[in-house]
Protein backbone atom coordinates (compact mmCIF):
# COMPACT_ATOMS: atom_id res chain seq x y z
CA UNK A 1 0.00 0.00 0.00
CA UNK A 2 1.31 3.46 -0.89
CA UNK A 3 1.66 6.28 1.65
CA UNK A 4 0.94 8.94 -1.00
CA UNK A 5 -2.45 10.34 -1.95
CA UNK A 6 -4.68 8.42 -4.27
CA UNK A 7 -5.29 10.02 -7.65
CA UNK A 8 -8.87 10.94 -6.59
CA UNK A 9 -7.63 12.76 -3.47
CA UNK A 10 -4.94 14.48 -5.51
CA UNK A 11 -7.45 15.66 -8.13
CA UNK A 12 -9.82 16.97 -5.43
CA UNK A 13 -6.97 18.87 -3.75
CA UNK A 14 -5.84 20.31 -7.10
CA UNK A 15 -9.39 21.46 -7.99
CA UNK A 16 -9.85 23.10 -4.59
CA UNK A 17 -6.53 24.95 -4.83
CA UNK A 18 -7.38 26.06 -8.38
CA UNK A 19 -10.81 27.32 -7.24
CA UNK A 20 -9.20 29.32 -4.40
CA UNK A 21 -6.74 30.93 -6.81
CA UNK A 22 -9.59 31.93 -9.13
CA UNK A 23 -11.55 33.50 -6.28
CA UNK A 24 -8.65 35.60 -5.06
CA UNK A 25 -7.54 36.73 -8.52
CA UNK A 26 -8.33 40.39 -9.16
CA UNK A 27 -9.86 41.71 -12.35
CA UNK A 28 -7.29 44.16 -13.76
CA UNK A 29 -10.13 46.36 -15.06
CA UNK A 30 -11.79 46.61 -11.65
CA UNK A 31 -11.55 50.06 -10.15
CA UNK A 32 -9.93 50.49 -6.78
CA UNK A 33 -12.36 51.00 -3.93
CA UNK A 34 -12.71 54.60 -2.89
CA UNK A 35 -10.65 55.32 0.19
CA UNK A 36 -12.62 55.68 3.40
CA UNK A 37 -12.65 59.38 4.29
CA UNK A 38 -10.95 60.27 7.54
CA UNK A 39 -13.51 60.91 10.24
CA UNK A 40 -13.16 63.37 13.08
CA UNK A 41 -15.20 63.18 16.28
CA UNK A 42 -17.17 66.42 16.32
CA UNK A 43 -19.54 65.83 19.20
CA UNK A 44 -20.69 63.45 21.91
CA UNK A 45 -24.04 64.10 23.50
CA UNK A 46 -26.35 62.41 25.96
CA UNK A 47 -29.79 62.67 24.39
CA UNK A 48 -32.37 64.79 26.14
CA UNK A 49 -36.09 64.11 25.99
CA UNK A 50 -36.38 66.81 23.30
CA UNK A 51 -33.57 65.29 21.18
CA UNK A 52 -35.18 61.85 21.27
CA UNK A 53 -38.81 62.92 20.75
CA UNK A 54 -39.08 66.23 18.89
CA UNK A 55 -37.20 65.61 15.65
CA UNK A 56 -34.16 67.77 16.26
CA UNK A 57 -30.74 67.30 17.80
CA UNK A 58 -29.30 70.39 19.48
CA UNK A 59 -25.48 70.45 19.61
CA UNK A 60 -24.30 72.35 22.67
CA UNK A 61 -21.19 73.43 24.56
CA UNK A 62 -17.70 73.09 23.15
CA UNK A 63 -19.02 70.66 20.53
CA UNK A 64 -20.77 73.45 18.66
CA UNK A 65 -17.39 75.13 18.03
CA UNK A 66 -15.97 71.82 16.73
CA UNK A 67 -18.87 71.41 14.30
CA UNK A 68 -18.61 75.02 13.11
CA UNK A 69 -14.82 74.79 12.69
CA UNK A 70 -15.18 71.64 10.55
CA UNK A 71 -17.41 73.45 8.04
CA UNK A 72 -16.10 75.49 5.12
CA UNK A 73 -16.95 79.21 4.97
CA UNK A 74 -19.64 78.51 2.36
CA UNK A 75 -21.15 75.73 4.51
CA UNK A 76 -21.20 78.01 7.57
CA UNK A 77 -23.08 80.66 5.57
CA UNK A 78 -25.62 78.08 4.40
CA UNK A 79 -26.09 76.76 7.96
CA UNK A 80 -26.79 80.29 9.25
CA UNK A 81 -29.09 81.02 6.30
CA UNK A 82 -31.59 78.51 4.94
CA UNK A 83 -29.74 75.49 6.31
CA UNK A 84 -27.07 73.09 5.08
CA UNK A 85 -28.20 69.74 3.68
CA UNK A 86 -26.09 66.98 5.19
CA UNK A 87 -26.04 63.27 4.42
CA UNK A 88 -25.74 61.35 7.69
CA UNK A 89 -25.06 57.63 8.02
CA UNK A 90 -25.95 55.51 11.05
CA UNK A 91 -24.00 52.52 12.40
CA UNK A 92 -25.96 50.21 10.06
CA UNK A 93 -24.93 52.17 6.96
CA UNK A 94 -28.41 53.63 6.36
CA UNK A 95 -28.28 57.17 4.96
CA UNK A 96 -30.48 60.06 6.07
CA UNK A 97 -30.62 63.55 4.61
CA UNK A 98 -30.67 66.12 7.38
CA UNK A 99 -30.51 69.84 7.66
CA UNK A 100 -27.92 71.60 9.78
CA UNK A 101 -29.03 75.03 10.93
CA UNK A 102 -27.18 77.38 13.18
CA UNK A 103 -28.95 80.02 15.18
CA UNK A 104 -27.52 80.30 18.69
CA UNK A 105 -26.61 76.58 18.54
CA UNK A 106 -26.22 74.10 15.68
CA UNK A 107 -29.35 72.01 15.22
CA UNK A 108 -29.80 68.87 13.10
CA UNK A 109 -33.38 68.55 11.91
CA UNK A 110 -35.55 66.76 9.32
CA UNK A 111 -33.83 63.38 8.93
CA UNK A 112 -32.75 63.27 12.58
CA UNK A 113 -36.23 62.12 13.69
CA UNK A 114 -36.15 59.24 11.19
CA UNK A 115 -32.65 58.17 12.29
CA UNK A 116 -33.61 58.40 15.98
CA UNK A 117 -36.74 56.30 15.38
CA UNK A 118 -34.92 53.70 13.25
CA UNK A 119 -32.23 53.32 15.92
CA UNK A 120 -34.74 53.40 18.80
CA UNK A 121 -32.93 56.35 20.40
CA UNK A 122 -34.24 57.20 23.84
CA UNK A 123 -33.65 59.91 26.41
CA UNK A 124 -30.40 59.07 28.22
CA UNK A 125 -28.80 57.29 25.24
CA UNK A 126 -25.79 59.01 23.68
CA UNK A 127 -24.92 59.97 20.14
CA UNK A 128 -21.43 60.38 18.71
CA UNK A 129 -21.14 62.53 15.59
CA UNK A 130 -18.16 62.04 13.29
CA UNK A 131 -17.54 64.50 10.45
CA UNK A 132 -15.88 63.67 7.15
CA UNK A 133 -15.59 64.96 3.60
CA UNK A 134 -17.02 62.84 0.76
CA UNK A 135 -14.08 63.73 -1.51
CA UNK A 136 -10.47 64.53 -0.76
CA UNK A 137 -9.60 68.09 0.09
CA UNK A 138 -11.63 70.84 1.68
CA UNK A 139 -13.92 71.01 -1.37
CA UNK A 140 -15.60 67.67 -0.59
CA UNK A 141 -19.12 67.57 0.80
CA UNK A 142 -19.56 67.51 4.55
CA UNK A 143 -20.94 64.18 5.84
CA UNK A 144 -21.84 62.90 9.27
CA UNK A 145 -21.66 59.44 10.80
CA UNK A 146 -23.96 59.22 13.82
CA UNK A 147 -23.66 56.37 16.30
CA UNK A 148 -26.37 55.85 18.90
CA UNK A 149 -25.02 54.32 22.12
CA UNK A 150 -27.52 52.76 24.51
CA UNK A 151 -27.39 53.79 28.15
C-alpha positions as CSV (number, residue, x, y, z in Angstrom):
1,X,0.0,0.0,0.0
2,X,1.3,3.5,-0.9
3,X,1.7,6.3,1.6
4,X,0.9,8.9,-1.0
5,X,-2.4,10.3,-2.0
6,X,-4.7,8.4,-4.3
7,X,-5.3,10.0,-7.6
8,X,-8.9,10.9,-6.6
9,X,-7.6,12.8,-3.5
10,X,-4.9,14.5,-5.5
11,X,-7.4,15.7,-8.1
12,X,-9.8,17.0,-5.4
13,X,-7.0,18.9,-3.8
14,X,-5.8,20.3,-7.1
15,X,-9.4,21.5,-8.0
16,X,-9.9,23.1,-4.6
17,X,-6.5,25.0,-4.8
18,X,-7.4,26.1,-8.4
19,X,-10.8,27.3,-7.2
20,X,-9.2,29.3,-4.4
21,X,-6.7,30.9,-6.8
22,X,-9.6,31.9,-9.1
23,X,-11.6,33.5,-6.3
24,X,-8.7,35.6,-5.1
25,X,-7.5,36.7,-8.5
26,X,-8.3,40.4,-9.2
27,X,-9.9,41.7,-12.3
28,X,-7.3,44.2,-13.8
29,X,-10.1,46.4,-15.1
30,X,-11.8,46.6,-11.6
31,X,-11.6,50.1,-10.1
32,X,-9.9,50.5,-6.8
33,X,-12.4,51.0,-3.9
34,X,-12.7,54.6,-2.9
35,X,-10.7,55.3,0.2
36,X,-12.6,55.7,3.4
37,X,-12.7,59.4,4.3
38,X,-11.0,60.3,7.5
39,X,-13.5,60.9,10.2
40,X,-13.2,63.4,13.1
41,X,-15.2,63.2,16.3
42,X,-17.2,66.4,16.3
43,X,-19.5,65.8,19.2
44,X,-20.7,63.4,21.9
45,X,-24.0,64.1,23.5
46,X,-26.4,62.4,26.0
47,X,-29.8,62.7,24.4
48,X,-32.4,64.8,26.1
49,X,-36.1,64.1,26.0
50,X,-36.4,66.8,23.3
51,X,-33.6,65.3,21.2
52,X,-35.2,61.9,21.3
53,X,-38.8,62.9,20.8
54,X,-39.1,66.2,18.9
55,X,-37.2,65.6,15.7
56,X,-34.2,67.8,16.3
57,X,-30.7,67.3,17.8
58,X,-29.3,70.4,19.5
59,X,-25.5,70.5,19.6
60,X,-24.3,72.4,22.7
61,X,-21.2,73.4,24.6
62,X,-17.7,73.1,23.1
63,X,-19.0,70.7,20.5
64,X,-20.8,73.4,18.7
65,X,-17.4,75.1,18.0
66,X,-16.0,71.8,16.7
67,X,-18.9,71.4,14.3
68,X,-18.6,75.0,13.1
69,X,-14.8,74.8,12.7
70,X,-15.2,71.6,10.6
71,X,-17.4,73.4,8.0
72,X,-16.1,75.5,5.1
73,X,-16.9,79.2,5.0
74,X,-19.6,78.5,2.4
75,X,-21.1,75.7,4.5
76,X,-21.2,78.0,7.6
77,X,-23.1,80.7,5.6
78,X,-25.6,78.1,4.4
79,X,-26.1,76.8,8.0
80,X,-26.8,80.3,9.2
81,X,-29.1,81.0,6.3
82,X,-31.6,78.5,4.9
83,X,-29.7,75.5,6.3
84,X,-27.1,73.1,5.1
85,X,-28.2,69.7,3.7
86,X,-26.1,67.0,5.2
87,X,-26.0,63.3,4.4
88,X,-25.7,61.3,7.7
89,X,-25.1,57.6,8.0
90,X,-26.0,55.5,11.0
91,X,-24.0,52.5,12.4
92,X,-26.0,50.2,10.1
93,X,-24.9,52.2,7.0
94,X,-28.4,53.6,6.4
95,X,-28.3,57.2,5.0
96,X,-30.5,60.1,6.1
97,X,-30.6,63.5,4.6
98,X,-30.7,66.1,7.4
99,X,-30.5,69.8,7.7
100,X,-27.9,71.6,9.8
101,X,-29.0,75.0,10.9
102,X,-27.2,77.4,13.2
103,X,-29.0,80.0,15.2
104,X,-27.5,80.3,18.7
105,X,-26.6,76.6,18.5
106,X,-26.2,74.1,15.7
107,X,-29.3,72.0,15.2
108,X,-29.8,68.9,13.1
109,X,-33.4,68.6,11.9
110,X,-35.5,66.8,9.3
111,X,-33.8,63.4,8.9
112,X,-32.8,63.3,12.6
113,X,-36.2,62.1,13.7
114,X,-36.2,59.2,11.2
115,X,-32.7,58.2,12.3
116,X,-33.6,58.4,16.0
117,X,-36.7,56.3,15.4
118,X,-34.9,53.7,13.2
119,X,-32.2,53.3,15.9
120,X,-34.7,53.4,18.8
121,X,-32.9,56.3,20.4
122,X,-34.2,57.2,23.8
123,X,-33.6,59.9,26.4
124,X,-30.4,59.1,28.2
125,X,-28.8,57.3,25.2
126,X,-25.8,59.0,23.7
127,X,-24.9,60.0,20.1
128,X,-21.4,60.4,18.7
129,X,-21.1,62.5,15.6
130,X,-18.2,62.0,13.3
131,X,-17.5,64.5,10.4
132,X,-15.9,63.7,7.1
133,X,-15.6,65.0,3.6
134,X,-17.0,62.8,0.8
135,X,-14.1,63.7,-1.5
136,X,-10.5,64.5,-0.8
137,X,-9.6,68.1,0.1
138,X,-11.6,70.8,1.7
139,X,-13.9,71.0,-1.4
140,X,-15.6,67.7,-0.6
141,X,-19.1,67.6,0.8
142,X,-19.6,67.5,4.6
143,X,-20.9,64.2,5.8
144,X,-21.8,62.9,9.3
145,X,-21.7,59.4,10.8
146,X,-24.0,59.2,13.8
147,X,-23.7,56.4,16.3
148,X,-26.4,55.9,18.9
149,X,-25.0,54.3,22.1
150,X,-27.5,52.8,24.5
151,X,-27.4,53.8,28.1
